[in-house]
Amino acid sequence: MTTKMQTLTDITLGGERPLFESHNLRLERVTITEGESAIKECSDIEAVNCRFEGNYPFWHVNRFTIDRCFFDVGARSGLWYSSNLKLRDTIFDSPKMIREMHHIDIRNVRFNDANETFWRCSDIKGYDIVLRGGSYPFMFSKGIKIDGLKSDSKYPFQYASDVLLQHAEITTKDALWESENVTVMDSRLDGEYLGWHSKNLHLIRCHITGTQPLCYCTGLVLEDCTFGPDCDRAFEYSDLRAVINSQITSVKNPRSGLIKARKIGEIILDENIKAPADCTIIETER
């Protein structure tokens, strides 16, 4: 037997826990003003064209949809400890969103303060996501598939695992540090110290810029990538197989594997190289 969904339309709610333990509830053009925990311990919730201004609006919620909504700065830490979220066409001005959550389907969403967003989440499927400002989005998250990501947030995807990114534009330093089993395709990665200490990082048809990329990597693979002229001292102490369809400014002390590039401006192999020190380096143009 299907439970009929109740609808609240064109009202304003505030204070503490105004909709606590609500179930099978649709909100249309509802404003949640100052207060805390408006929608807590709830299930089967739909919020459409709503505005959220108070703290912690969605905590401990299961099976919910947020569509064409706006989260003001005051709605910080807005979605935590929840699961089975469908998120569409929504703007967040508040930080620390979407943490400790599972089974997230997200499309056409913008985070204007992405500080500490998407922490310790799993099973994220996303399309057309924008992250602006802040630090450490997606830290410790796993099972991520995103097609269309624009981000200038610092240190994204640290300690993330089992990730597929397509058509991404990531502009920051220290992206993908300590990540594991990550594939990035048809993307632009702009920023120094990319991917240090990663395991099984696979970059396909990506353009990479920034000093000292991809050092201390294990199981690193690059296919048909290009490097900008500021990519110097690449691959230090990394184990890799790389096919680069451009010149590399300099390579320093790769540990093992294969590097194949059109030209390499400088190959630095000094007394500090680490065993087995048997990386094959090939230049295809002379």
Order of alpha helices (4+ residues) and beta strands (2+ residues): beta-beta-beta-beta-beta-beta-beta-beta-beta-beta-beta-beta-beta-beta-beta-beta-beta-beta-beta-beta-beta-beta-beta
